[in-house]
Amino acid sequence: MTDQAERPYAPPSLHLPLSGDTPLDPPAEWEELRARCPVAHATLPSGDTAVYLTRYDDVRALLSDPRFVRPTERDNAARLAPEGMGGAAVTGSTAVAIPDRGAPHQRWRRRVGRYFTAKRMTALRPGMTRLAEGLVDAMLADGAPADLRASLGFPFPVYVICDLLGVPAEDRERFSHWSDSFLSVTRYTADEIRTAQQEFVAYMSGHVAAKRAEPADDLLSTLIAESETEGSEGSDDGGGLSHDELVATGMGLLVAGHETTANMIGKMVSMLLCDRSRWEQLLADPSLVRSAVEESLRFDTNLGFGLRRYIGEDVEIGGHVVPAGSTVVCSMPAANRDERAFDDADTMDLARTPNPHLTFGAGPHSCLGQALARTELQVVLETLLARVPTLRLAVPVDELRRTEGLLVGGLREVPVRW
């Protein structure tokens, strides 16, 4: 009789997205996959199959490889969403798009990326602090319990990105709906997505035209002016941004401002409050805020589906040949828990340094707005520690509810008291 330990390993049947016991816990499958099946096959919500990566080195290597990019309508890639339910960020189908590969993508990154440097974000920091303090003071005035997501997590990054783009913040509810439809996996129907996308494109196209006619002190006005004055063939950047590229840039930044940072604020605070010793450590030593933000980004298990890459040629990953035509899902949060890359990876160490987590991706397609996101998270945490040192979760962790049906992960609300 064959001993159980000698039996061949049978990889688990995976259906994405995976989830833990609570929205803050890692899925149990990650540890086993990293140890025994780091290049696995998983079924997507569409029913199609993709390759699923969970080890740090494999995820980093693939994300850093310029040959492989996010699937678009042009690729015969595995579909993430069921037929008719995927938004533009899921299907790669949109009327306007940021260049996603090669020289055009690098040109776009050079032009837009210069406005998201750490130095520029430092200049914006005092204004962000005043905004965060005002929102926290309003939350305190309304009394406990409160929903930190509704009071601070959502409005703060939305106000920041609206100001950066010069769009009116009073339109934020419309932006929120358009953003959700853009990131829909299973939340909206095809008709709802189509209508929302048409409205979103029309709105941003009109906004770009208005900024062209009457420039102001905002990012889009600056990009428009540069595209008009430096758009000659002799430009080092290969010409200015077209109208459609400007529209797509505005839409992409608005979506990022609504979803990713807004969600991360709620998750970060929840992670720090679910174990009270973490919050007490920061109160005792506020100099740990920066490293605590980085560790929160690493420790986050509820990031969403991860980054997808379309494999246009055979490639070896972790000793396995992944054939051309495959779609790969890179699980950054699983990679961020890899003991091969991080000591005590399942421990939230607020003083961890260095912390080369992959939450913002890696390589030529890493998150362009990461300096902005980091600054916003630091400002929020500093403000809460100073203004609300007695902050606590108002519900047990297992009562927190996940955001469902979108490409990105988050919490539907973050009930707090003080």
N, C-alpha and C positions, 0 to 999 in steps of 0.2 A: 504494500500500500504506500502511495507517495505521500510524504510528509507535506503538510499544508505550506510550509515555508519554501518548499521546492517547486510548488506549482507555478506555471507561467503566470506573469502578471497580466490581469485583464483590466485594461483602462476603464474607468467609470464612463457611463453614458452621460455625456454632458449636454445640457441645454442652457444656452445663455439667455439672459444674464444669470450668473450664480449669485447667491446671497447667503449671508450668515444668519445666526439666530436673531440678531437685532441689526438695525441699520448701521451700527458702529462695529459689528463683528466681522471678521474675515470668513469667507466660505470655507468649510472644512476641507473641501476638495483641493484647495491651493497647495497645502503642504504635501499632500500625496502626489499631486501632479508634478511639482518641482522635483521631488525625490525620485519618482519612478516613470513619469510620462511627461516630460517638459515640452514635447512637441506633440500635442494631442489633437484630436478632431472633435469638433463641437457643432451642435445643431443651433442655428440662429432662429429667431422668431419667425422668419419667412419659411422655415423648413429646409433651407439650403445649409450646406456644411462648410465650415471654415476650419483652418488650422489655428490652434489656440496655444499661445506661448505664455509661460509663467515664470521662467528664470530670468534673473536680472541681465546676465551677459547676452542672452539670446534676444531679449526685448531691446536692449540698448543697441546692439549691433544692427538689428533690422531697421530700427527707427533712424539710425545714423547713416544708412545706406541710401545715397541719393538716387539710386536706380528705381526705388520703390516708393510709390506715393499712394495717397488715399484714392480708393476706387471712385471712378466717375461713370457717367452714362456711356462713355466711349469704351469702357472695359467690360468684358464679359465676366464680371465678378459675381461672387455669391451675394445674393440680396440679403440685406439685414432685416428689413421690415416685410410683413405680409403684403401681398399685392394691393396697391392703392392706399397704403397707410403711412408710407415714409415721407418725411419732409425733405427739403432740399439738401440738408446736411447729411442725410441718411442715404439718399438715392444718387446724389451728385447731379441732380437735374435742376437747373435754375436758369432763368432768363438772363441773368448776369452773374459773372463769376470772377473771383480773384484767380489770376494765373496760378496753376497748381504744380507746375513742373518746369525744369530746365531754366534757361536764361530768363524768360519772362517772369518766372516766379522770383528769381533772385533779384531782378530789377525792382519788382514790387516790394520785396522785403527791404531793400536798401532805401527806397524812398520813404516807406511808411515807418520802418524800424527806427529811424533816427529820432523819431518823436516819442519813443518808448524806452529811452535809456534811463538808467538809474539816476543820473544827474538831473534829467528833466523831471523825473518823478519826485525827487527831493525838493525841487522848486514848487511843486504842487502840494507838498505835504501840509503846510500850514492851513491852506484852505480846506483840505480834506479833514484835518483835525477839528476845525470849527464846525464843519458840517456834521461830523460824527458826534461831537459834543451836543449840538442842538437836537439831533435825533434821540440821543440817549436821555437828555433832560426831558424831552417830550414824553418818552416812554415812562420815566419815573413819575412825571406829573400825572399821568393817566392811572398809575397805581398797578400793583401786582394782583394776580398773575398777568403776564404779558406774553405775547408771541414775539420772540426776538427776531424771527425771520421777517415778520410783517413790519415791525417797528424800526429795525435797523438793517438786518441782513439783506433785504430786498431793496429798500429805497436808497441806501448809501451808495452802492456801486452804480445804481441807475442814475442818480443825480450826477455822479462824477463823470460817467461816460456821456451823458446828455450835454453836460457843460463842455466837455472836450470836443464833441462833435458840433456843438452849436444848435442842437435840436431842443425844442421846448419840453421840459420835464413833465408838464401837465399831460402830455400824450403818453405817459409811461404805461398806462393800462393797455393801450393799443399795441405798444411795443412788446409788452409781455405776451399778449396773445400771438402776435406775429412770430416772436421768438420761439414760443412753444411749438407752433406749427412747423417752423423751420427745423426743429430738432425732434419732431415726432417720429416715434417708432411704431407705436400702436394706439396713440391717443386720439388721432383725428382721421376722418375719412378723406378720400382723395379729393372730393369736392371742397371740403373745408380747407384743406391744404392749398389747393389751387387758388381759391378765393383769397386766402390770407397772403399768399406769395404775390399775387397780382397787386393787392393793396400795398404791401410792403415795398415792392419795387417802385410803384407809382409814387408813393410817399417820398422815398429816398431820392428818386430821380428829380422830383419837384424841389426837394431840399437842396440838392446839388445845384440845380439851375438857379435857385434863389441866392445861394452863396456866390455863384458866379456873377450874378447881377449886382449884389450888394455884399461884398466880403466883410467878414468880421474877424475877431481875434480867436479863431478856433482852428482845429486841425484840418477840417475839410476845406475851409477857405485858403489855408496855407498850401495844401496839396493842389488845389485848383490853380492858384497863382503860380506855383512852381511848374505845373504842367503846361501852363500857357507861355511862361517866359523861358523855360528850359527844354521845351519839347522839340527843339530842333534836332536834326539827324546827328549833329556833332556832339550831343550831350553824352557825358560819361555814363549816364544811366540808361542810355538807349532810347531816349524820348520820354515824354511825360505820360501820366496816366490818362487813359481814355475816359469818356463819360461813364461807360458801363463799369469800368474798373473802379472809378470813384464811388459809384453807387454800391457796388459789391463790397468795397472797403467799409463804407458807412454801415451797411447792413451787418457785415461780419463783426465789426467792433461793437455794434449795439447788442447783438445777440450774446456776444461774450460778456459784455457788461451786465446783462440781465441774468444770465444763467450760471456761468461758472463761478464767478466770485461771490455772487449772492448765495449760491448753494454752499460754497466753502466756508463762508462766515458762520452759517448755522452749524455745519458739521464741526468746525474747529472749536467753537464754544461748547458744543455738546461733548466732544471728546475731553476737553479740559475740565468740565464740570462733572462728568460721570464718575470720575475718581477725584474726590475733593482734594487729595494731596497735591494733585497737579496744579490746581488753582492756587492753593496755599503757597506752593513753591514759587509761583510767579509773583504773588503779592510780596513775598519775602525778598525776591530778587528780580525786579522789573527789567534788569539788563538782559534777562533771558528771553525777552519778547521775540527778538529776531530768530534765534535758534528754535524757539517754541513754534513759531509760524512754519519754519521749514519742517520740523518734526510732525506737525499737524498735516502738512501736505503729504509727507511720506506715509504717515500712519492711516490716512484716509482709505477705507476699504470700499466706500460707496461712491466711486468715481464715475461709474457708468460702464459702457461696453468696452472701453479701451480704444486705442487707435487701430484702425484697419489699414492694411497695406495690400495692394494688388501686386502679385508676383508675376512679372512679365517674362521671366526666364528661370530655368532651374537654379535653385540656390540651396546650399548646405546650411542648415540651422541646427546647432546642437548635435552634430553627427548624423542628422537625418537629411535626406535630399527632399526638398519641397518642390514639386514640379511646377513648371510654368502654368499660369492660368489659375493658380490657387489664390484664395483670399486668406490673409493672416490677420488674426485679432491679437494685438499686443496688449496683454493685461498689465498695465503699469502698476496698479496697486498690488497685484500678486508679486511682481518683480521687486517692489519696494519692501516686501516682507521676506526676501530671500536671505537666509542666513549666510550664504556665500558672499554676499555683498555688505551686509550690515550685522555687526555684533548685537546679540540679543534683539533680533529683528522684531520680535513680538512684544517688546517692551517699549513704551512711549518715553523716550529719554529727552527731556526738554532742553538739555545742554548738549545734545549730540552734534559733534562736528569732527570731521567734515560730514556733510549729508548730501551725497550725490543722487538724490531721489530722481525718479523719472516722471513725476507728475506733470511736468510741462513738456514731456517728450524729450527728444534728443536730436542732434544733427540739424540738417538744413531746413527741417519743417517744425522745429521746436516752437513753442508758443511765443508769438511776437509780443504779447502784452504781459509777459510774466513779471516785468519790473513794476508795472502798474498794479497787478494783482497782489504782489508781495507788499507793496506800500500800503494798499488798502487794508489788507489783513493785519499788518502791524499797527496801523492807526486805530482800527477797530479794537484790537486787543488792548492797546495802551489806554484807550479811552474808557473801556469797560473796567479795567483794573483800577483806574483812578476814580471813576465816578460811581461804580457799583461793586465795591470789594466783597459785599455779602451775596453776590449773585449765585443762584442755585437753579438746577433744573427743577421744574414744578411737577414733573411726572417721572416714573421709573424709566430707565433706558429702553426696556422692552415695550414701552407704550409709544415711543417715537415712531412716526410713520414715514416710510420711504416715498419719495416722488416716483411715480410709476409712468411707464409709457414713453419716456424721453431718452434721447441718446446719452444724456448726462444724468448723474445720480445726485440726489439731495434729500432733504427732509421737508415734508409738507408744512410743518410748523415746528417751532422750538419753544415750548412753554417754559417760562422762567419766573422766578420770584426772587425777593431779596429781603 
